[in-house]
Amino acid sequence: MNFEQARFNMVEQQIRPWEVLDPDVLGLLFEVKRENFVPPAHRSLAFADMEIPIGHGEAMMQPKVEARILQELGVGREESVYEVGTGSGYLTALLARRAKHVTSAEIHEDLQAGGRESLARAGIGNVTLLLGDSARAPLGEASWDVIVLTGSTPQLPEAFLERLKPGGRLFAVVGDAPVMKAVVVERGQGGSLRQTEVFETLLKPLANAQSPARFRF
């Protein structure tokens, strides 16, 4: 398989048509080799417009969704990032190439181990990996410039918003299937919050994601 041709086709046929035009983001997709983060059994699907299973019912997001996340967040070189769900480590790697440092939490120990190996092979060292359930709040006490939830959540927990620094941005896919919306929440310098819907998509829910209270009859 010609990986470079497949990568080029992915960018031109999937990424650009999904309104990803930021040259820095597009360049990053050529620099960070997606096929090296895909489970060996599915390596031939590394550039397909689909979710790729990685175990535990989890999956890598579609390439176009990963690219839109990067573009919408506009991560800066001096910013800190908190990621919920390390998964394969691919989005972690993309974020780390743009940020000062990425802290990424993963609930499944074997996925964390695989992500660590892939990040090391890619020569990416500005990442701290945490093991634990972070579906409802960041692990630890720090605040962040950027927060990314890599699985959907029926309701966005307040704990994430509380840990977003002034000027910070949070990406999440909120809702229940079949209606989910990708949103970016920005915290102003004065502390106010502004939420923008950026696209519609379907994304596997985070394990133990917070759900709103529902009436029972």
LINLINGI-V729003 format. One record per residue. N is the residue number from 0. RES is the residue in three letters. SS is DSSP state (helix for helix, strand for strand, loop for the rest). Layout:
n={N/N}
res={RES/RES}
ss={SS/SS}
//
This chain:
n={0/1/2/3/4/5/6/7/8/9/10/11/12/13/14/15/16/17/18/19/20/21/22/23/24/25/26/27/28/29/30/31/32/33/34/35/36/37/38/39/40/41/42/43/44/45/46/47/48/49/50/51/52/53/54/55/56/57/58/59/60/61/62/63/64/65/66/67/68/69/70/71/72/73/74/75/76/77/78/79/80/81/82/83/84/85/86/87/88/89/90/91/92/93/94/95/96/97/98/99/100/101/102/103/104/105/106/107/108/109/110/111/112/113/114/115/116/117/118/119/120/121/122/123/124/125/126/127/128/129/130/131/132/133/134/135/136/137/138/139/140/141/142/143/144/145/146/147/148/149/150/151/152/153/154/155/156/157/158/159/160/161/162/163/164/165/166/167/168/169/170/171/172/173/174/175/176/177/178/179/180/181/182/183/184/185/186/187/188/189/190/191/192/193/194/195/196/197/198/199/200/201/202/203/204/205/206/207/208/209/210/211/212/213/214/215/216}
res={MET/ASN/PHE/GLU/GLN/ALA/ARG/PHE/ASN/MET/VAL/GLU/GLN/GLN/ILE/ARG/PRO/TRP/GLU/VAL/LEU/ASP/PRO/ASP/VAL/LEU/GLY/LEU/LEU/PHE/GLU/VAL/LYS/ARG/GLU/ASN/PHE/VAL/PRO/PRO/ALA/HIS/ARG/SER/LEU/ALA/PHE/ALA/ASP/MET/GLU/ILE/PRO/ILE/GLY/HIS/GLY/GLU/ALA/MET/MET/GLN/PRO/LYS/VAL/GLU/ALA/ARG/ILE/LEU/GLN/GLU/LEU/GLY/VAL/GLY/ARG/GLU/GLU/SER/VAL/TYR/GLU/VAL/GLY/THR/GLY/SER/GLY/TYR/LEU/THR/ALA/LEU/LEU/ALA/ARG/ARG/ALA/LYS/HIS/VAL/THR/SER/ALA/GLU/ILE/HIS/GLU/ASP/LEU/GLN/ALA/GLY/GLY/ARG/GLU/SER/LEU/ALA/ARG/ALA/GLY/ILE/GLY/ASN/VAL/THR/LEU/LEU/LEU/GLY/ASP/SER/ALA/ARG/ALA/PRO/LEU/GLY/GLU/ALA/SER/TRP/ASP/VAL/ILE/VAL/LEU/THR/GLY/SER/THR/PRO/GLN/LEU/PRO/GLU/ALA/PHE/LEU/GLU/ARG/LEU/LYS/PRO/GLY/GLY/ARG/LEU/PHE/ALA/VAL/VAL/GLY/ASP/ALA/PRO/VAL/MET/LYS/ALA/VAL/VAL/VAL/GLU/ARG/GLY/GLN/GLY/GLY/SER/LEU/ARG/GLN/THR/GLU/VAL/PHE/GLU/THR/LEU/LEU/LYS/PRO/LEU/ALA/ASN/ALA/GLN/SER/PRO/ALA/ARG/PHE/ARG/PHE}
ss={loop/loop/helix/helix/helix/helix/helix/helix/helix/helix/helix/helix/helix/helix/helix/helix/helix/helix/loop/loop/loop/loop/helix/helix/helix/helix/helix/helix/helix/helix/helix/loop/loop/helix/helix/helix/helix/loop/loop/helix/helix/helix/helix/helix/helix/loop/loop/loop/loop/loop/loop/strand/strand/strand/strand/loop/loop/strand/strand/strand/loop/loop/helix/helix/helix/helix/helix/helix/helix/helix/helix/helix/helix/loop/loop/loop/loop/loop/loop/strand/strand/strand/strand/strand/loop/loop/loop/loop/loop/helix/helix/helix/helix/helix/helix/helix/helix/helix/loop/loop/strand/strand/strand/strand/strand/strand/loop/loop/helix/helix/helix/helix/helix/helix/helix/helix/helix/helix/helix/helix/helix/loop/loop/loop/loop/loop/strand/strand/strand/strand/strand/loop/loop/loop/loop/loop/loop/loop/loop/loop/loop/loop/loop/strand/strand/strand/strand/strand/strand/loop/loop/strand/strand/loop/loop/loop/loop/helix/helix/helix/helix/helix/loop/strand/strand/strand/strand/strand/strand/strand/strand/strand/strand/strand/strand/strand/loop/loop/strand/strand/strand/strand/strand/strand/strand/strand/strand/loop/loop/loop/loop/loop/strand/strand/strand/strand/strand/strand/strand/strand/loop/loop/loop/loop/strand/loop/loop/loop/loop/loop/loop/loop/loop/loop/loop/loop/loop}
//
